[in-house]
């Protein structure tokens, strides 16, 4: 049974982020052995002129077809970091591989109208001989508006490939990147989106826990072989769509809070059209899943995803404490939840929501298991050939729990 999402989405009021490229008559080219100090000064100079663009080119000759060859993309700029602080209207296009020997390769702080483009050629990576646990590829901090991060190959950063954190960061697009190989240590992920941590200063700048990261679009990325593909903590109106998220050791996509028992989980988010496979292979962790939600995550929609062949649970929601029984309002609709190692859908203390129009087939344990819930509507699902019960209700009250389901 196919359920129209038009009505379901109308309650979310989620605006799709539209990020314009930054165009300017002032545009300069540098090659990849330009020192960091000069590059950062160019950024400041362009800001003083009202904005502009910088192209970082390999210090080699382009191939005869006008495209840069793989052999040309050599590591360089391993001296400092690219500093985009307190500037506006900057477009940075990287046509080379850049290797960092410091904690974060590209730093964006208190900046607006910024485009960081790899053009599907640029690559970012750390110097693994000295890389520390907190190293990231691209980071945001402070107050930022209207950012685009697009077209990079980002690999092997110990913490996060892209880390969007700040006191007031909004209207961010992360698109068409390939991110792999972030570490298995706590907190590591290909893409992280979260409110800032006030106890950790950012390159000498104090941070505040007030405000939220909001209105972020994450689309068409490939995220593989990380601890986590995408993690969203204490942030609102995040749109995660059309990504391929595979072989991440803990979970593929997570909507969560900053800390356990915090009740400040991500809210008003849409997770749709993603392919989420082969995640959760770390058997030492309990929250491993294709898609994980918890710690007060509320008013979220998970729809039209393919969630299959994950090692443990397909969609997993766990809350230590739920203060408001009617706050969660989670919608799980029109997903294909297939051949996951344990339950197709498993929830603990998720008190209200709808499971509508899903195909839940061939999972290793229950098709759906709800624990300590309150008001659930379970309608129009195809729930077949799962290892145990098609619907397992433990201390959970449902409405329409067997209306139009095929099982």
Backbone torsions as a table, in degrees:
resi	resn	phi	psi	omega
1	UNK	NA	122.0	-178.9
2	UNK	-96.2	123.2	-177.8
3	UNK	-105.2	129.5	177.5
4	UNK	-64.7	134.6	-179.9
5	UNK	-91.8	-3.7	-176.0
6	UNK	-57.2	-47.2	-179.1
7	UNK	-69.0	-39.1	-178.4
8	UNK	-64.9	-41.9	-178.9
9	UNK	-69.4	-24.9	-174.9
10	UNK	-62.1	-25.0	-179.8
11	UNK	-79.8	-12.7	-174.3
12	UNK	-83.5	-32.0	-179.9
13	UNK	53.4	41.9	-177.8
14	UNK	-95.3	120.2	179.8
15	UNK	-87.5	129.2	174.7
16	UNK	-68.3	132.0	-177.7
17	UNK	-76.3	130.1	175.1
18	UNK	-116.4	115.8	-176.5
19	UNK	-112.3	112.2	176.6
20	UNK	-76.6	147.3	170.6
21	UNK	-66.8	154.6	178.2
22	UNK	-93.5	112.3	179.4
23	UNK	-106.3	147.6	179.0
24	UNK	-160.6	154.7	174.2
25	UNK	-73.2	-19.4	-179.7
26	UNK	-93.4	110.1	-178.6
27	UNK	-142.2	131.0	-177.8
28	UNK	-125.1	158.0	176.8
29	UNK	-119.6	137.2	172.9
30	UNK	-131.7	158.0	175.3
31	UNK	-100.9	174.0	-167.1
32	UNK	-82.7	10.5	168.1
33	UNK	-108.9	13.4	170.8
34	UNK	-64.9	135.6	-178.5
35	UNK	-74.1	155.2	-174.1
36	UNK	-62.4	-37.9	-179.5
37	UNK	-59.9	-42.8	178.5
38	UNK	-66.1	-42.6	-179.9
39	UNK	-60.9	-45.8	-179.6
40	UNK	-66.4	-31.4	176.1
41	UNK	-69.1	-37.2	175.7
42	UNK	-58.6	-40.4	179.5
43	UNK	-61.9	-44.7	178.7
44	UNK	-64.6	-40.5	179.8
45	UNK	-62.9	-42.5	178.8
46	UNK	-64.6	-39.1	177.3
47	UNK	-60.2	-41.2	179.3
48	UNK	-64.8	-23.5	178.2
49	UNK	-92.7	5.5	-179.6
50	UNK	96.7	2.9	177.5
51	UNK	119.7	171.9	179.8
52	UNK	166.0	-170.5	-175.9
53	UNK	-129.6	151.9	176.2
54	UNK	-128.9	129.9	173.0
55	UNK	-107.5	123.3	174.0
56	UNK	-98.1	116.7	-175.4
57	UNK	-109.3	152.1	172.9
58	UNK	-62.9	146.5	179.9
59	UNK	-84.1	52.0	179.9
60	UNK	-146.4	172.5	-179.4
61	UNK	-86.1	137.1	177.9
62	UNK	-65.8	154.8	178.4
63	UNK	-64.3	167.1	-175.2
64	UNK	-63.1	-23.5	179.1
65	UNK	-87.4	6.5	178.2
66	UNK	83.8	0.1	178.4
67	UNK	-105.9	149.9	177.8
68	UNK	-75.4	132.5	-178.6
69	UNK	-83.3	157.0	-178.5
70	UNK	-57.0	-37.6	-178.7
71	UNK	-67.7	-19.7	-179.7
72	UNK	-77.4	-18.6	-172.3
73	UNK	-84.9	72.9	-175.0
74	UNK	-93.0	153.3	-179.5
75	UNK	-70.7	138.8	177.4
76	UNK	-157.8	-170.7	178.6
77	UNK	56.2	30.9	-176.6
78	UNK	-88.5	59.4	-177.4
79	UNK	-126.0	-34.7	-172.8
80	UNK	-156.0	-135.4	177.5
81	UNK	-144.2	160.0	177.0
82	UNK	-83.2	121.6	-170.3
83	UNK	-110.0	110.3	177.8
84	UNK	-115.1	77.1	-173.1
85	UNK	-115.2	129.7	173.1
86	UNK	55.8	43.0	177.9
87	UNK	-133.4	167.0	-179.4
88	UNK	-138.3	154.9	169.7
89	UNK	60.9	52.0	179.6
90	UNK	-118.3	133.6	174.2
91	UNK	-119.5	122.1	-179.1
92	UNK	-118.2	119.3	-179.5
93	UNK	-114.4	122.7	-174.5
94	UNK	-112.3	115.4	-179.8
95	UNK	-104.2	15.0	-175.3
96	UNK	-130.3	171.7	169.5
97	UNK	-90.8	126.4	-179.3
98	UNK	-115.0	128.6	-179.8
99	UNK	-109.4	132.8	-177.3
100	UNK	-102.6	143.5	169.3
101	UNK	-118.6	25.9	177.4
102	UNK	-137.1	175.4	-164.8
103	UNK	-62.9	-35.5	-178.7
104	UNK	-140.7	128.3	-170.7
105	UNK	-75.0	-48.3	177.8
106	UNK	-120.0	118.4	-176.6
107	UNK	-110.8	123.9	178.3
108	UNK	-117.4	119.9	-176.4
109	UNK	-139.0	127.4	178.7
110	UNK	48.3	56.3	-175.9
111	UNK	-135.2	148.1	-177.6
112	UNK	-130.6	149.2	177.6
113	UNK	57.0	61.1	-176.7
114	UNK	-118.4	129.5	174.0
115	UNK	-118.5	125.0	176.4
116	UNK	-116.6	109.9	-169.7
117	UNK	-120.7	131.9	174.0
118	UNK	-97.1	-12.8	177.3
119	UNK	56.2	26.6	-178.1
120	UNK	59.0	20.3	175.1
121	UNK	-121.4	-41.5	-175.1
122	UNK	-66.9	145.3	179.8
123	UNK	-137.0	145.5	179.6
124	UNK	-125.0	134.7	178.0
125	UNK	-156.0	158.4	177.7
126	UNK	-93.3	162.4	168.5
127	UNK	-79.2	104.2	-172.2
128	UNK	-69.7	-12.5	178.5
129	UNK	-74.1	-18.9	-178.2
130	UNK	-131.1	-0.6	-172.6
131	UNK	-61.9	137.3	178.0
132	UNK	-103.2	172.9	-172.5
133	UNK	-61.5	-32.6	-173.7
134	UNK	-91.6	12.8	-174.1
135	UNK	-74.4	140.7	179.9
136	UNK	-132.1	160.5	174.3
137	UNK	-79.4	-65.0	178.6
138	UNK	-123.9	132.6	178.4
139	UNK	-130.7	147.9	169.3
140	UNK	-118.5	148.7	176.1
141	UNK	-148.8	166.3	175.5
142	UNK	73.1	-137.2	-178.2
143	UNK	-111.8	116.6	-178.3
144	UNK	-137.7	146.5	179.2
145	UNK	-143.7	133.6	173.1
146	UNK	70.4	73.9	-179.1
147	UNK	-120.0	145.0	174.9
148	UNK	-130.6	126.9	175.2
149	UNK	-124.9	113.0	-166.2
150	UNK	-146.4	138.8	163.9
151	UNK	79.6	30.2	-179.4
152	UNK	-106.6	154.9	162.4
153	UNK	-104.7	116.1	-175.4
154	UNK	-121.8	125.7	-173.9
155	UNK	-140.3	145.5	162.0
156	UNK	70.2	19.9	174.4
157	UNK	-76.2	134.5	-175.1
158	UNK	-64.7	-27.4	-178.1
159	UNK	-105.8	-77.7	-178.6
160	UNK	-137.9	145.5	173.0
161	UNK	-69.3	-49.4	175.3
162	UNK	-130.8	126.8	-174.9
163	UNK	-125.1	103.4	-178.5
164	UNK	-98.9	101.9	-179.3
165	UNK	-135.7	146.2	175.7
166	UNK	175.8	172.2	177.4
167	UNK	-83.0	-26.8	176.5
168	UNK	-155.5	82.4	179.4
169	UNK	-115.8	127.0	-177.2
170	UNK	-150.2	161.3	178.3
171	UNK	58.6	63.9	-179.2
172	UNK	-118.1	135.6	172.6
173	UNK	-118.3	130.0	175.5
174	UNK	-120.5	111.6	-165.6
175	UNK	-141.0	140.5	167.8
176	UNK	59.9	36.5	175.4
177	UNK	-104.7	153.4	168.8
178	UNK	-113.0	121.0	-177.0
179	UNK	-128.7	126.0	-179.2
180	UNK	-148.2	158.7	169.2
181	UNK	80.7	16.6	170.6
182	UNK	-66.3	156.7	-167.8
183	UNK	-73.6	174.6	178.1
184	UNK	-93.0	6.5	-178.3
185	UNK	-74.2	160.6	-177.6
186	UNK	-57.4	132.2	177.8
187	UNK	91.8	-13.3	-176.5
188	UNK	-73.8	142.7	178.7
189	UNK	-162.7	157.5	173.4
190	UNK	-63.8	-49.3	178.4
191	UNK	-130.2	125.9	176.0
192	UNK	-118.9	136.9	178.8
193	UNK	-132.1	120.5	-173.7
194	UNK	-161.6	157.9	168.0
195	UNK	-65.9	153.5	-174.6
196	UNK	-73.7	160.0	176.5
197	UNK	-103.1	111.2	-171.8
198	UNK	-66.7	-19.3	-177.3
199	UNK	-80.4	-6.5	-176.7
200	UNK	-115.1	104.3	177.6
201	UNK	-67.7	154.6	-177.7
202	UNK	-114.8	103.1	-180.0
203	UNK	47.9	47.5	177.3
204	UNK	87.9	-8.4	-179.4
205	UNK	-94.1	128.2	175.4
206	UNK	-68.4	154.9	178.8
207	UNK	-122.0	160.9	179.8
208	UNK	-129.2	149.8	178.9
209	UNK	-88.9	1.3	178.8
210	UNK	-76.2	153.0	179.0
211	UNK	83.5	174.8	-178.1
212	UNK	-141.4	157.6	165.4
213	UNK	-82.2	132.3	-176.0
214	UNK	-150.9	160.9	178.9
215	UNK	55.1	64.5	176.3
216	UNK	-116.5	132.9	176.3
217	UNK	-109.9	122.7	177.3
218	UNK	-118.4	109.5	-173.6
219	UNK	-143.0	146.8	171.6
220	UNK	60.1	31.1	175.1
221	UNK	-96.9	154.2	171.2
222	UNK	-112.5	119.5	-173.1
223	UNK	-125.6	110.9	-171.7
224	UNK	-142.7	149.2	173.7
225	UNK	60.1	41.3	174.4
226	UNK	-115.0	176.9	169.9
227	UNK	-68.1	-48.9	178.2
228	UNK	-135.0	143.8	175.9
229	UNK	-74.2	-65.1	179.8
230	UNK	-132.1	128.3	175.0
231	UNK	-124.6	130.2	179.9
232	UNK	-120.4	120.9	-177.8
233	UNK	-125.3	126.7	174.3
234	UNK	48.2	49.8	180.0
235	UNK	-137.0	157.7	-173.6
236	UNK	-124.2	151.2	172.7
237	UNK	56.9	56.8	177.2
238	UNK	-105.6	128.4	-178.8
239	UNK	-110.7	112.0	-178.0
240	UNK	-113.3	108.3	-172.4
241	UNK	-142.0	144.4	169.8
242	UNK	59.4	35.0	174.9
243	UNK	-99.7	155.2	170.2
244	UNK	-106.0	118.8	-172.4
245	UNK	-126.3	108.9	-169.4
246	UNK	-145.4	147.7	173.7
247	UNK	59.6	37.2	173.3
248	UNK	-97.2	137.0	-163.0
249	UNK	-72.9	-28.5	-178.4
250	UNK	-100.4	-69.1	173.1
251	UNK	-147.9	164.1	-178.7
252	UNK	-79.3	-55.3	-178.5
253	UNK	-131.7	133.3	-179.0
254	UNK	-131.3	135.3	171.8
255	UNK	-116.8	114.8	-164.6
256	UNK	-147.7	179.9	173.3
257	UNK	-102.1	177.2	-178.6
258	UNK	-72.6	-36.7	-178.6
259	UNK	-141.9	161.1	174.7
260	UNK	-62.0	145.6	-179.9
261	UNK	65.4	10.2	-175.8
262	UNK	-77.1	-31.4	-177.0
263	UNK	67.8	16.2	-176.0
264	UNK	-111.8	36.7	-176.3
265	UNK	-65.4	166.5	179.8
266	UNK	-59.7	144.9	-178.0
267	UNK	-139.6	157.7	178.6
268	UNK	54.8	45.1	178.4
269	UNK	-108.3	152.2	174.2
270	UNK	-120.9	127.4	175.3
271	UNK	-117.6	107.7	-171.5
272	UNK	-145.7	146.9	172.3
273	UNK	69.6	16.5	-178.5
274	UNK	-91.5	151.9	170.4
275	UNK	-103.5	115.4	-171.7
276	UNK	-123.2	104.6	-172.2
277	UNK	-138.2	150.5	168.9
278	UNK	58.1	33.8	176.7
279	UNK	-99.3	161.5	174.6
280	UNK	85.2	31.2	-178.7
281	UNK	-78.7	-8.7	-179.7
282	UNK	-80.9	100.2	-174.4
283	UNK	-72.9	-6.6	178.7
284	UNK	-80.6	-9.5	-176.3
285	UNK	-111.4	146.2	-179.0
286	UNK	-89.6	-27.4	-173.3
287	UNK	-90.3	24.7	-177.9
288	UNK	-77.3	136.9	-173.0
289	UNK	-170.0	171.1	168.5
290	UNK	-69.2	-55.9	176.3
291	UNK	-125.8	128.7	-177.8
292	UNK	-119.7	137.7	174.5
293	UNK	-134.8	146.6	179.1
294	UNK	-177.0	-177.9	176.2
295	UNK	51.9	48.3	175.2
296	UNK	88.1	10.7	174.6
297	UNK	-57.0	132.1	-172.1
298	UNK	-149.9	155.4	175.8
299	UNK	55.0	45.0	-179.8
300	UNK	-113.2	152.8	176.3
301	UNK	-118.1	128.3	173.4
302	UNK	-118.3	109.2	-170.3
303	UNK	-144.8	149.1	170.2
304	UNK	57.1	31.9	175.3
305	UNK	-98.7	155.3	167.7
306	UNK	-102.2	112.9	-175.6
307	UNK	-121.5	96.4	-170.9
308	UNK	-142.6	152.1	172.9
309	UNK	60.0	24.6	171.5
310	UNK	-76.4	152.3	-168.4
311	UNK	-73.2	-21.9	-177.8
312	UNK	-127.5	-101.2	-174.4
313	UNK	-100.2	146.5	177.3
314	UNK	-71.3	-66.5	175.2
315	UNK	-120.5	125.1	-171.2
316	UNK	-128.5	123.1	173.9
317	UNK	-121.1	129.4	178.2
318	UNK	-139.1	127.4	175.0
319	UNK	-125.0	129.1	174.9
320	UNK	-67.7	-42.4	-178.8
321	UNK	-141.2	134.3	173.7
322	UNK	-118.8	112.0	-176.5
323	UNK	-77.1	-48.6	-177.3
324	UNK	-103.9	109.8	-176.3
325	UNK	-61.2	-20.2	-176.4
326	UNK	-105.7	11.4	-171.4
327	UNK	-83.8	-25.7	-166.2
328	UNK	-71.6	-50.2	174.2
329	UNK	46.0	50.8	-178.7
330	UNK	-89.1	136.2	178.0
331	UNK	-115.0	123.6	176.1
332	UNK	-119.2	107.1	-167.8
333	UNK	-140.8	138.9	168.7
334	UNK	59.9	30.3	176.1
335	UNK	-93.2	154.8	166.7
336	UNK	-100.9	111.0	-176.0
337	UNK	-116.1	96.9	-162.8
338	UNK	-129.4	133.6	166.0
339	UNK	57.1	33.7	173.4
340	UNK	-81.5	155.8	-168.9
341	UNK	-68.4	-27.8	-179.0
342	UNK	-123.7	-129.7	-179.2
343	UNK	-71.2	150.1	172.0
344	UNK	-68.5	-52.6	175.1
345	UNK	-129.3	130.8	-178.7
346	UNK	-137.2	125.6	180.0
347	UNK	-132.4	148.6	172.7
348	UNK	-132.3	119.9	179.3
349	UNK	58.3	36.9	168.2
350	UNK	-98.9	103.3	-159.9
351	UNK	-85.2	-16.1	-179.5
352	UNK	-156.1	146.6	177.9
353	UNK	161.0	-171.2	-177.5
354	UNK	-134.1	138.2	171.2
355	UNK	-118.2	106.1	-164.5
356	UNK	-134.2	127.0	167.2
357	UNK	68.9	24.0	-179.7
358	UNK	-91.1	153.1	166.5
359	UNK	-100.2	113.9	-175.7
360	UNK	-121.5	95.2	-165.0
361	UNK	-136.1	135.1	168.7
362	UNK	72.3	21.8	178.3
363	UNK	-81.8	156.7	-168.7
364	UNK	-71.8	-25.7	-179.2
365	UNK	-123.6	-126.0	-179.2
366	UNK	-74.3	149.4	170.7
367	UNK	-64.4	-53.3	176.4
368	UNK	-133.7	129.9	172.1
369	UNK	-128.4	120.6	179.4
370	UNK	-115.7	127.3	-177.5
371	UNK	-121.6	129.5	175.8
372	UNK	54.4	45.8	178.5
373	UNK	-98.5	-171.8	-176.0
374	UNK	-133.9	-80.7	-177.4
375	UNK	-119.4	105.0	179.4
376	UNK	-120.0	140.9	170.1
377	UNK	-111.0	121.8	-177.0
378	UNK	-122.7	100.2	-171.4
379	UNK	-139.0	147.6	169.6
380	UNK	67.3	23.5	-179.8
381	UNK	-96.2	152.3	169.3
382	UNK	-103.8	112.9	-173.5
383	UNK	-125.2	97.1	-170.1
384	UNK	-135.5	148.7	167.4
385	UNK	57.1	34.1	173.3
386	UNK	-87.9	161.3	-170.0
387	UNK	-68.5	-27.9	-177.9
388	UNK	-129.5	-124.4	-175.4
389	UNK	-78.0	149.4	175.2
390	UNK	-74.7	-33.7	179.6
391	UNK	-144.1	116.0	-176.6
392	UNK	-116.8	109.1	-177.5
393	UNK	-107.1	118.1	177.4
394	UNK	-116.7	106.9	-179.8
395	UNK	55.2	43.8	-177.5
396	UNK	-131.3	131.5	176.2
397	UNK	-99.4	131.8	179.9
398	UNK	-124.4	157.2	171.3
399	UNK	-118.6	131.9	-178.9
400	UNK	64.4	36.1	-171.5
401	UNK	-70.7	-15.6	178.7
402	UNK	-134.9	41.2	-177.8
403	UNK	-100.3	108.2	176.4
404	UNK	75.6	9.6	176.6
405	UNK	-81.5	145.0	173.9
406	UNK	-106.2	122.9	-177.9
407	UNK	-153.8	NA	NA
